[in-house]
Amino acid sequence: MPSIHGHTLAPSVGRGLLYITFAATAWGTAGAAAALLMTSSGLGPIALTFWRTAGGFALLLLVRLVRRRRGTVRTPARKEPRRRAVLRIAATGLGLTVFQTAYFGAVQSTGLAVATVVTLGAGPVIIAVVARLTMGERLGRGGAVAVSGALAGLAVLLLGNGGGSVAPAGVALALLSASGYACITLLTRWMGRGGDGGDPFMTSLWAFAVCAVTLLPLALVEGLWPHGADLGHTLWLLVYLASVPTALAYGLYFAGAAVVRAATVSVIALIEPVSAAVIAVVVLGEQLTGATVLGTVILLGAVTALGLEEARLASAGRRAAAGTG
């Protein structure tokens, strides 16, 4: 099995799809954890994002040190130039910072439903257009239908559950968040196509560091330290937030995004609001509506269709390569 903790061979397309699916599902649980934390600990969205990325950095750094002591860190077959690596990690970290902080700002301005739909709905469109212009990626008929289906599923989730008022400033922040996410996805895919995407583990490690350092001054202004009656509960939630949907999920995401088409990555990531909706019903006790069920079914159908289209194109590419080899 290819490891995200060392310089190994890139995963297959099928394994990359699984990595991204897991990451998107885990990201959905982060919303519930964040909601509980902001209610019980007094942390704001900027401080919460700082602790999430700072904790993710600390966990990955610990894993790195343990693996180095055991001698299990592998040397890459082709070392990435230092300047290129620095620029790649800085751009990824800044994209991550914009993606997360602008999204939370949009939630504050225009509400969760509108912010989520605009961010996740605009992401695939931005990625598909830019990937076509810069990398020559074609969605194909099946991919275009799947993207349309994903957007339709999100629309049902929003319109069927009362989207609320729309604030122009919030929409602008949501579009900025979608642009940050698109930059991360496109950069990872572009560098991965040439075999120069870097180690996904190290990309996650240093991108978290860039994000945490960038957010620290703003988090200090907002209020950096948690408070509340149950600090033990807060600590456990922060540990979970920093580990599963952050350190692990982003490591798998970067590994998968290097081998899967950028537009496909963006649509599979739409599993996040589906998993968040399920957790909201099961854990937080929110009401399950018909619109939630219908939107979830449409969205999962679109993700499945796009995954099958990705596998078909990968298989066709392998056959063409074998025929010309």
C-alpha positions in Angstrom: 0.0 0.0 0.0 1.4 3.4 -0.9 2.2 5.4 2.2 1.5 9.1 2.7 4.2 9.2 5.3 7.2 8.8 3.0 8.3 9.3 -0.6 6.7 6.3 -2.3 5.0 5.6 -5.5 1.9 7.6 -6.2 -1.4 5.7 -5.5 -3.5 4.3 -8.3 -6.5 6.3 -9.5 -8.9 3.9 -7.7 -7.0 4.3 -4.4 -6.8 8.1 -5.0 -10.6 8.2 -5.3 -10.9 6.3 -2.0 -8.4 8.7 -0.3 -10.4 11.7 -1.4 -13.7 10.1 -0.4 -12.4 9.4 3.1 -11.1 13.0 3.4 -14.4 14.5 2.3 -16.3 12.4 4.7 -14.0 13.3 7.6 -14.3 17.0 6.7 -18.0 16.6 7.3 -17.4 15.6 10.9 -15.3 18.7 11.4 -18.3 20.9 11.1 -20.1 19.2 14.0 -16.9 19.3 16.1 -16.5 23.0 15.3 -20.1 23.8 16.1 -19.8 22.1 19.5 -16.5 23.9 20.2 -17.7 27.3 19.3 -20.7 26.8 21.6 -18.9 25.4 24.6 -15.4 26.9 24.4 -15.9 30.5 23.3 -13.5 30.0 20.4 -14.2 32.0 17.2 -13.8 30.7 13.7 -10.3 32.2 13.2 -9.0 30.9 16.5 -10.6 27.5 15.9 -8.9 27.3 12.4 -5.6 28.3 14.0 -5.8 25.5 16.6 -7.0 23.0 14.0 -4.0 23.6 11.7 -1.5 24.1 14.5 -2.6 20.8 16.0 -2.4 19.1 12.7 1.1 20.4 12.2 2.2 19.2 15.7 0.7 15.7 15.1 2.4 15.3 11.6 5.7 16.6 13.0 5.6 14.0 15.7 4.9 11.2 13.2 7.8 12.5 11.1 10.2 12.5 14.0 9.2 9.0 15.0 9.6 7.7 11.5 13.0 9.4 11.1 14.2 7.7 14.4 13.0 4.3 13.1 14.7 4.9 9.8 11.5 4.5 7.8 11.5 7.9 6.0 12.3 7.1 2.3 14.4 9.2 0.0 12.6 10.3 -3.2 13.8 8.9 -6.5 13.9 12.5 -7.9 14.4 15.3 -5.4 12.3 18.4 -5.9 14.3 21.6 -6.3 14.2 23.5 -3.0 12.9 26.8 -4.5 10.0 24.9 -6.2 9.1 23.1 -3.0 9.1 26.3 -1.0 6.9 28.0 -3.5 4.5 25.0 -3.7 4.1 24.7 0.0 3.7 28.4 0.5 1.0 28.6 -2.2 -0.8 25.6 -0.7 -0.7 27.0 2.8 -2.0 30.4 1.7 -4.7 28.7 -0.4 -5.7 26.7 2.7 -5.8 29.8 4.8 -8.0 31.6 2.3 -10.3 28.6 1.8 -11.0 28.1 5.5 -11.1 31.6 6.9 -13.1 33.1 4.0 -15.6 30.2 4.4 -16.1 30.9 8.1 -16.5 34.6 7.3 -19.2 33.7 4.8 -21.0 31.6 7.3 -21.0 34.5 9.7 -22.2 37.0 7.1 -24.8 35.1 5.1 -25.5 31.9 7.0 -24.3 28.3 6.8 -26.6 27.1 4.0 -25.9 29.9 1.5 -22.2 30.0 2.3 -21.8 26.2 1.8 -23.8 26.1 -1.5 -21.9 29.1 -3.0 -18.5 27.8 -1.9 -18.9 24.1 -2.9 -21.0 24.9 -5.9 -18.6 27.5 -7.3 -15.6 25.3 -6.6 -16.2 22.7 -9.3 -17.0 25.4 -11.9 -13.8 27.4 -11.2 -11.7 24.2 -11.2 -13.3 22.8 -14.4 -12.7 26.1 -16.3 -9.2 26.7 -15.1 -8.2 23.0 -15.5 -9.4 23.1 -19.1 -7.5 26.4 -19.9 -4.3 25.5 -18.1 -4.0 21.6 -18.3 -6.3 20.7 -21.2 -8.5 18.5 -19.0 -11.9 17.7 -20.5 -14.9 16.8 -18.4 -16.6 14.8 -21.1 -20.3 14.4 -21.4 -20.5 12.1 -18.3 -18.4 14.5 -16.2 -20.5 17.5 -17.3 -23.7 15.6 -16.3 -22.2 14.6 -13.0 -21.2 18.2 -12.1 -24.6 19.4 -13.0 -26.1 16.7 -10.8 -23.9 17.7 -7.9 -25.0 21.3 -8.2 -28.6 20.2 -8.5 -28.2 18.1 -5.3 -26.8 21.1 -3.4 -29.6 23.3 -4.7 -32.2 20.9 -3.4 -30.4 20.8 0.0 -30.5 24.6 0.1 -33.9 25.5 -1.3 -35.7 22.6 0.3 -34.5 23.6 3.8 -35.0 27.4 3.7 -31.8 29.1 2.6 -32.5 32.4 4.3 -31.4 35.8 3.3 -28.4 36.3 1.0 -25.9 38.9 2.0 -23.7 40.1 -1.0 -20.6 40.4 1.3 -21.1 36.8 2.4 -21.5 35.6 -1.2 -18.3 37.4 -2.1 -16.5 35.7 0.8 -17.8 32.3 -0.3 -16.5 32.9 -3.8 -13.2 33.8 -2.3 -13.2 30.6 -0.3 -14.0 28.6 -3.4 -11.1 30.2 -5.2 -8.8 29.3 -2.4 -9.9 25.7 -2.6 -9.7 25.7 -6.3 -6.1 26.9 -6.2 -5.1 24.1 -3.8 -6.7 21.4 -6.0 -5.3 22.7 -9.3 -1.8 23.2 -7.9 -1.7 19.7 -6.5 -3.0 18.2 -9.7 -0.7 20.2 -12.0 2.4 19.3 -10.1 1.3 15.7 -9.7 0.9 15.3 -13.4 4.6 15.8 -13.9 5.6 13.7 -10.9 6.7 16.8 -9.0 3.8 17.1 -6.6 6.1 16.4 -3.6 5.5 14.2 -0.7 1.8 14.6 0.4 2.8 14.1 4.0 5.3 16.9 3.9 2.9 19.1 1.9 0.3 18.8 4.6 2.8 19.3 7.4 4.2 22.6 6.1 1.0 23.9 4.7 -0.5 23.6 8.2 2.5 25.6 9.5 2.0 28.3 6.9 -1.7 28.5 7.8 -1.2 28.6 11.5 1.5 31.3 11.4 -0.6 33.4 9.1 -3.7 33.2 11.3 -1.9 33.6 14.7 -2.1 37.4 14.8 -5.7 37.4 13.8 -6.5 34.7 16.3 -4.9 36.7 19.1 -7.1 39.6 18.3 -10.2 37.4 18.2 -9.4 35.5 21.4 -7.0 32.6 21.2 -7.6 30.7 24.4 -10.7 28.5 25.0 -12.7 29.0 28.2 -15.7 27.2 29.6 -16.8 24.8 32.4 -15.6 21.6 30.7 -12.0 22.2 29.4 -11.4 18.5 29.2 -14.3 18.1 26.7 -12.9 21.0 24.7 -9.4 19.5 24.6 -10.7 16.1 23.3 -12.7 17.8 20.6 -9.7 19.9 19.6 -7.5 16.7 19.5 -10.1 15.0 17.2 -10.4 18.1 15.0 -6.6 18.3 14.6 -6.1 14.6 13.9 -8.8 12.9 11.9 -10.4 15.6 9.7 -7.1 17.6 9.5 -3.8 15.7 9.7 -5.1 12.4 8.3 -7.7 13.8 5.9 -5.5 16.4 4.3 -2.6 14.0 3.9 -4.9 11.5 2.1 -6.5 14.4 0.1 -3.2 15.6 -1.3 -2.2 12.1 -2.2 -5.4 11.4 -4.1 -5.5 14.9 -5.7 -2.2 14.2 -7.4 -3.6 11.3 -9.5 -7.3 12.2 -9.9 -8.6 14.8 -12.4 -9.1 18.2 -10.7 -12.8 18.5 -11.6 -13.4 15.0 -10.2 -11.7 15.9 -6.9 -13.9 18.9 -6.5 -17.1 17.0 -7.0 -16.1 14.1 -4.8 -15.3 16.6 -2.0 -19.0 17.5 -2.1 -19.6 14.4 0.1 -18.6 16.8 2.9 -22.0 18.4 3.2 -23.7 15.1 3.0 -21.7 13.6 5.9 -22.3 16.8 7.8 -26.1 16.5 7.3 -26.1 12.9 8.5 -24.1 13.8 11.6 -26.4 16.8 12.2 -29.4 14.4 12.3 -27.8 11.5 14.2 -25.6 13.4 16.7 -27.1 16.9 17.0 -30.7 15.8 16.7 -31.6 18.0 13.7 -34.8 17.1 11.8 -34.4 15.0 8.7 -36.5 16.4 5.9 -37.5 15.1 2.5 -35.3 17.7 0.8 -32.3 16.5 2.8 -32.9 12.9 1.7 -33.5 13.9 -2.0 -30.5 16.2 -2.1 -28.3 13.6 -0.5 -29.4 10.9 -3.0 -28.8 13.2 -6.0 -25.4 14.3 -4.7 -24.2 10.8 -4.0 -25.4 9.7 -7.4 -23.4 12.4 -9.0 -20.3 11.5 -7.1 -20.7 7.9 -8.0 -21.1 8.7 -11.7 -18.1 10.9 -11.7 -16.0 8.2 -10.0 -17.0 5.7 -12.7 -16.2 8.2 -15.4 -12.8 8.8 -13.9 -12.1 5.0 -13.8 -13.3 4.6 -17.4 -11.0 7.4 -18.6 -8.0 6.0 -16.6 -8.7 2.5 -18.1 -8.9 3.9 -21.6 -5.6 5.8 -21.1 -3.8 2.7 -19.9 -5.1 0.8 -23.0 -4.0 3.5 -25.3 -0.5 3.6 -23.7 -0.2 -0.2 -23.9 -1.2 0.0 -27.6 1.5 2.5 -28.4 4.2 1.1 -26.3 
